[in-house]
């Protein structure tokens, strides 16, 4: 039977009920496990938490069910991205990355991958299809996408890019953090790997660090699992348990966040103090046609530009429900002035707004008052 998003969010990763057992799986706090007189891992038994752990498997089963593949969990989103790349790309290989994607992914390329002898080409998300058509994927080992991109919220055609990359002999990995597995399923669109920072909307409460990689390819799964085991990038059992518990409300949170984002985008667009409002599901947005065709549902991240740093400070000082914080996808509404971090090529007044799950009318009213302070 094909279940809806709400049902899958709640039930993913669960086993058949057993009388007397807890309704939800409890975390197992163990590093070593009893071996008895058996050799390690005999019959699938757990031996050591860095390489196998029952609580991690429950979380991975749940996320994999939403992604449509087999999942491996990681301590952070960047650990997951590092594994997806370094398990597949080696010295002398060429990697194509989004020049407008998550800043730390680009730092990884600049500070680590290039010193390992990996050649990195960076291409903006809206330009990657033209880049592929011009032969840009020839000789590449991997094409790494992020769509919608963070923080500009541009979208590229995953299926088209995957066809071009595969024709050139390259793997395709997609950072699906902004969309979440309910909003987009890259594996269904031809990607070989889908990656997520589960710190953000998937778990959605701004209280843990987690990441994951999912794939349908057994060889890629084995390579990434080997990388994780050898580098020790597994999350702790409490984080994995908390992540699984938090996933249960993903459908509900996304629905409210998207509702809030739709309203917030209109308030921003109507303000003379704001320019460049981006939300891929807003009519007239440069990404709206592709987003509506490729993605399954919207999310709660909006970007816009105020006049300068002082304008952002004025807005935040006048707001009660919008707090200054980085990251996104949590239950609290936040504003992040991206230029303060120094990594994104954006103007000083560019902001990423992460809409939480507060009442829409309250968020709109509060933002309207704050925007009025800019007049």
C-alpha positions as CSV (number, residue, x, y, z in Angstrom):
1,X,0.0,0.0,0.0
2,X,1.2,3.5,-0.8
3,X,1.0,5.6,2.4
4,X,0.8,9.5,2.5
5,X,3.6,11.7,3.8
6,X,2.2,12.0,7.3
7,X,1.8,8.2,7.7
8,X,5.3,7.6,6.3
9,X,6.9,10.2,8.6
10,X,5.4,8.6,11.6
11,X,5.8,4.9,10.7
12,X,9.1,4.9,8.8
13,X,11.7,2.6,10.4
14,X,9.2,0.8,12.6
15,X,9.0,-3.0,12.9
16,X,5.9,-5.0,13.3
17,X,4.4,-4.6,16.8
18,X,5.2,-7.1,19.5
19,X,3.0,-7.5,22.5
20,X,4.7,-6.0,25.6
21,X,7.3,-4.1,23.6
22,X,7.6,-0.3,23.6
23,X,5.4,1.5,21.1
24,X,8.5,3.4,19.9
25,X,12.0,1.9,19.8
26,X,14.2,3.0,22.7
27,X,17.9,4.1,22.2
28,X,20.6,1.5,22.9
29,X,23.5,3.1,24.8
30,X,26.4,0.8,24.1
31,X,29.8,1.0,22.5
32,X,30.9,-2.6,22.7
33,X,28.5,-5.6,22.6
34,X,28.8,-9.0,24.1
35,X,30.6,-11.3,21.7
36,X,30.3,-14.6,23.6
37,X,32.3,-17.3,21.9
38,X,31.4,-16.1,18.4
39,X,33.7,-14.3,16.0
40,X,32.8,-10.6,15.4
41,X,29.7,-10.0,13.4
42,X,28.8,-13.7,13.2
43,X,25.2,-14.0,12.1
44,X,24.9,-10.2,11.9
45,X,25.4,-9.7,15.6
46,X,26.6,-6.2,16.7
47,X,30.2,-5.9,17.9
48,X,31.2,-2.3,18.1
49,X,29.2,0.9,17.8
50,X,31.4,2.6,15.3
51,X,30.6,0.0,12.7
52,X,27.2,-1.3,13.7
53,X,24.5,-0.2,16.1
54,X,20.8,-1.0,16.4
55,X,19.6,2.6,17.1
56,X,21.5,3.9,14.0
57,X,19.9,1.2,11.9
58,X,16.4,2.2,13.0
59,X,17.1,5.8,12.1
60,X,18.7,4.8,8.8
61,X,15.7,2.6,8.0
62,X,13.3,5.5,8.5
63,X,15.3,8.0,6.4
64,X,16.0,5.4,3.7
65,X,12.3,4.7,3.5
66,X,11.6,8.4,2.8
67,X,14.5,8.8,0.4
68,X,13.7,5.6,-1.5
69,X,17.1,4.0,-0.9
70,X,19.5,2.5,1.6
71,X,20.7,5.0,4.1
72,X,23.8,5.5,6.2
73,X,23.8,8.1,9.0
74,X,26.6,10.5,9.9
75,X,27.5,12.8,12.8
76,X,26.8,15.9,10.7
77,X,25.6,17.0,7.3
78,X,29.2,17.9,6.4
79,X,30.4,14.4,7.4
80,X,27.8,13.0,5.1
81,X,28.8,15.3,2.2
82,X,32.5,14.5,2.8
83,X,31.7,10.7,2.7
84,X,29.6,11.0,-0.4
85,X,32.5,12.7,-2.2
86,X,35.6,11.1,-0.8
87,X,34.3,7.6,-0.9
88,X,33.8,8.0,-4.7
89,X,36.4,10.6,-5.8
90,X,40.1,10.2,-5.6
91,X,43.4,11.9,-6.6
92,X,43.4,13.0,-10.2
93,X,39.6,12.9,-10.5
94,X,37.5,15.9,-11.3
95,X,34.5,17.0,-9.3
96,X,31.8,19.5,-10.4
97,X,30.3,21.5,-7.5
98,X,27.7,24.3,-7.3
99,X,29.4,27.7,-6.9
100,X,26.3,28.9,-5.2
101,X,25.8,26.0,-2.9
102,X,26.4,25.5,0.8
103,X,29.6,27.5,1.7
104,X,31.2,24.8,3.8
105,X,31.0,22.3,0.8
106,X,33.0,24.9,-1.1
107,X,35.4,25.2,1.8
108,X,35.8,21.4,1.7
109,X,36.8,21.6,-1.9
110,X,39.2,24.5,-1.5
111,X,40.9,23.5,1.7
112,X,40.9,19.7,1.6
113,X,39.9,18.2,-1.8
114,X,42.3,20.2,-3.9
115,X,45.3,19.4,-1.6
116,X,44.3,15.7,-2.1
117,X,44.8,16.2,-5.8
118,X,41.1,16.3,-6.7
119,X,40.3,18.9,-9.4
120,X,37.2,20.9,-8.6
121,X,35.1,23.0,-11.1
122,X,32.4,25.2,-9.7
123,X,29.3,26.0,-11.7
124,X,26.3,28.0,-10.6
125,X,23.1,26.0,-10.2
126,X,21.1,27.8,-12.9
127,X,24.0,27.3,-15.4
128,X,24.8,23.6,-14.8
129,X,22.6,22.3,-17.6
130,X,24.2,24.6,-20.2
131,X,27.6,23.6,-18.7
132,X,26.7,19.9,-19.3
133,X,25.5,20.7,-22.9
134,X,28.8,22.2,-23.6
135,X,30.7,19.1,-22.6
136,X,31.5,20.2,-19.1
137,X,30.9,16.8,-17.6
138,X,33.4,15.0,-19.8
139,X,36.1,13.5,-17.7
140,X,34.3,14.3,-14.4
141,X,34.0,11.5,-11.8
142,X,31.1,13.2,-9.9
143,X,28.6,16.0,-10.4
144,X,27.4,17.3,-7.0
145,X,24.2,19.3,-7.1
146,X,22.3,21.3,-4.5
147,X,18.8,22.2,-5.5
148,X,17.2,24.4,-4.3
149,X,20.5,26.0,-3.7
150,X,21.4,27.5,-0.3
151,X,21.0,30.4,0.2
152,X,19.9,31.7,-3.3
153,X,17.2,29.1,-3.8
154,X,17.9,28.4,-7.4
155,X,16.8,25.1,-8.9
156,X,18.2,22.9,-11.6
157,X,16.7,19.9,-13.5
158,X,18.1,16.8,-11.6
159,X,16.8,14.4,-14.2
160,X,18.4,16.3,-17.1
161,X,21.7,16.7,-15.3
162,X,21.7,13.0,-14.3
163,X,21.2,11.9,-17.9
164,X,24.1,14.2,-19.1
165,X,26.4,13.1,-16.2
166,X,25.8,9.4,-16.7
167,X,26.4,9.8,-20.5
168,X,29.8,11.3,-19.6
169,X,30.5,8.5,-17.1
170,X,30.0,10.6,-14.0
171,X,28.2,9.9,-10.8
172,X,25.5,12.3,-9.5
173,X,25.0,13.3,-5.9
174,X,22.3,15.7,-4.7
175,X,22.3,17.8,-1.5
176,X,18.6,17.5,-0.7
177,X,18.7,19.4,2.6
178,X,16.6,22.3,1.6
179,X,13.9,20.2,-0.1
180,X,13.9,17.3,2.5
181,X,13.0,13.7,1.4
182,X,9.3,14.7,1.4
183,X,9.8,17.6,-0.9
184,X,12.1,15.9,-3.4
185,X,13.4,12.4,-4.2
186,X,16.6,12.8,-6.2
187,X,17.0,9.0,-6.4
188,X,13.7,8.8,-8.3
189,X,15.1,11.5,-10.7
190,X,18.2,9.6,-11.6
191,X,20.7,10.6,-8.9
192,X,23.1,8.0,-7.6
193,X,23.3,9.5,-4.1
194,X,21.2,11.9,-2.1
195,X,22.7,13.7,0.9
196,X,21.1,15.6,3.7
197,X,22.0,17.7,6.7
198,X,19.4,16.3,9.1
199,X,20.3,19.0,11.5
200,X,17.8,21.2,9.6
201,X,14.3,20.5,8.5
202,X,14.3,16.7,8.6
203,X,14.6,16.7,12.4
204,X,13.5,20.3,12.7
205,X,14.0,21.3,16.3
206,X,17.5,23.0,16.2
207,X,18.8,20.8,18.9
208,X,21.0,18.2,17.3
209,X,23.6,17.5,14.6
210,X,23.0,14.7,12.1
211,X,23.5,13.9,8.4
212,X,22.9,11.0,6.0
213,X,23.6,9.6,2.6
214,X,21.1,7.3,0.7
215,X,21.6,5.3,-2.4
216,X,20.2,2.4,-4.4
217,X,23.5,1.2,-5.6
218,X,25.0,-1.6,-3.5
219,X,28.6,-0.9,-4.5
220,X,28.2,2.8,-3.6
221,X,26.6,1.9,-0.3
222,X,29.5,-0.4,0.5
223,X,32.1,2.2,-0.4
224,X,30.4,4.9,1.7
225,X,29.9,2.5,4.6
226,X,33.6,1.6,4.5
227,X,34.6,5.3,4.5
228,X,32.3,5.9,7.5
229,X,33.7,2.9,9.4
230,X,37.3,3.8,8.7
231,X,37.0,7.5,9.5
232,X,34.6,7.2,12.5
233,X,31.9,9.5,11.3
234,X,29.0,7.8,13.0
235,X,26.5,9.7,15.1
236,X,25.8,8.9,18.7
237,X,22.8,6.7,19.5
238,X,21.0,9.4,21.4
239,X,21.2,11.7,18.4
240,X,20.0,9.0,16.1
241,X,17.1,8.2,18.4
242,X,16.2,11.8,18.8
243,X,16.4,12.3,15.0
244,X,14.0,9.4,14.4
245,X,11.6,10.7,17.0
246,X,11.7,14.2,15.5
247,X,11.0,13.0,12.0
248,X,7.5,11.9,13.0
249,X,6.3,15.5,12.7
250,X,8.1,16.3,9.4
251,X,4.9,16.3,7.3
252,X,3.1,18.6,9.7
253,X,6.0,21.0,10.1
254,X,6.6,21.3,6.4
255,X,3.0,22.1,5.8
256,X,3.0,25.0,8.3
257,X,6.4,26.2,7.2
258,X,5.3,26.3,3.6
259,X,2.1,28.1,4.5
260,X,4.1,30.6,6.4
261,X,6.7,31.0,3.6
262,X,4.0,31.7,1.1
263,X,2.5,34.5,3.2
264,X,5.9,35.9,4.2
265,X,7.1,36.1,0.6
266,X,4.1,38.2,-0.3
267,X,4.7,40.6,2.7
268,X,8.3,41.0,1.7
269,X,7.5,41.5,-1.9
270,X,5.0,44.3,-1.0
271,X,7.5,46.2,1.1
272,X,9.4,49.1,-0.6
273,X,12.4,48.3,1.7
274,X,12.8,44.8,0.2
275,X,14.1,43.6,-3.2
276,X,14.9,40.2,-4.8
277,X,12.4,38.1,-2.9
278,X,13.0,34.4,-3.8
279,X,10.8,31.4,-2.9
280,X,10.6,28.8,-5.7
281,X,6.9,28.3,-5.4
282,X,5.9,31.9,-5.7
283,X,4.4,32.8,-9.0
284,X,6.9,34.6,-11.1
285,X,10.0,33.3,-9.3
286,X,12.7,32.2,-11.8
287,X,12.6,28.7,-10.4
288,X,8.8,28.3,-10.1
289,X,8.1,26.3,-13.3
290,X,10.9,23.8,-12.7
291,X,10.3,23.6,-8.9
292,X,6.6,22.8,-9.4
293,X,7.4,20.1,-12.0
294,X,10.3,18.5,-10.1
295,X,9.5,18.9,-6.5
296,X,6.8,17.2,-4.5
297,X,5.9,20.1,-2.1
298,X,7.3,23.4,-1.0
299,X,9.3,24.3,2.2
300,X,9.7,27.3,4.5
301,X,12.9,29.0,3.3
302,X,12.7,32.4,1.7
303,X,15.5,34.8,0.7
304,X,15.4,38.5,0.1
305,X,17.6,41.6,0.1
306,X,17.4,44.7,2.4
307,X,19.3,47.9,1.8
308,X,22.3,47.0,4.0
309,X,23.5,45.6,7.3
310,X,22.0,48.4,9.3
311,X,18.6,47.7,7.7
312,X,18.8,44.0,8.8
313,X,19.7,45.1,12.4
314,X,16.7,47.5,12.4
315,X,14.4,44.8,11.2
316,X,15.5,42.4,13.9
317,X,15.3,44.9,16.6
318,X,11.7,45.7,15.8
319,X,10.7,42.0,15.5
320,X,9.6,39.8,18.3
321,X,9.1,36.5,16.5
322,X,12.0,36.7,14.1
323,X,15.3,35.9,15.7
324,X,18.8,36.2,14.3
325,X,20.2,32.7,13.9
326,X,22.0,30.6,11.3
327,X,20.8,27.2,9.9
328,X,17.2,26.7,8.9
329,X,14.3,24.4,8.9
330,X,13.5,24.6,12.6
331,X,10.3,25.3,14.4
332,X,11.4,28.8,15.3
333,X,11.4,31.6,12.6
334,X,14.8,33.0,12.0
335,X,16.7,35.6,9.9
336,X,20.2,35.0,8.8
337,X,22.3,37.8,7.2
338,X,24.5,35.7,5.1
339,X,27.2,38.2,4.3
340,X,28.3,38.1,8.0
341,X,29.7,34.7,7.5
342,X,32.0,35.8,4.7
343,X,31.4,32.8,2.3
344,X,28.5,33.7,0.0
345,X,28.8,36.2,-2.7
346,X,25.8,38.2,-1.6
347,X,25.1,41.8,-0.7
348,X,25.4,43.0,2.9
349,X,21.7,43.2,3.3
350,X,20.9,39.7,1.8
351,X,18.9,37.6,4.3
352,X,17.7,34.0,4.4
353,X,14.4,33.7,6.3
354,X,13.5,30.3,7.8
355,X,9.8,30.2,8.5
356,X,9.0,28.2,11.6
357,X,5.7,26.8,12.7
358,X,4.3,29.8,14.6
359,X,0.8,31.0,13.6
360,X,0.9,32.5,10.1
361,X,-1.1,35.6,11.2
362,X,1.3,36.3,14.0
363,X,4.4,35.9,11.8
364,X,2.9,38.2,9.2
365,X,1.9,40.8,11.7
366,X,5.2,40.8,13.4
367,X,7.2,41.0,10.1
368,X,4.9,43.8,8.9
369,X,5.7,45.9,12.0
370,X,9.4,45.2,11.6
371,X,9.4,46.2,7.9
372,X,7.5,49.4,8.8
373,X,10.5,50.4,11.0
374,X,12.6,50.6,7.8
375,X,10.4,53.3,6.2
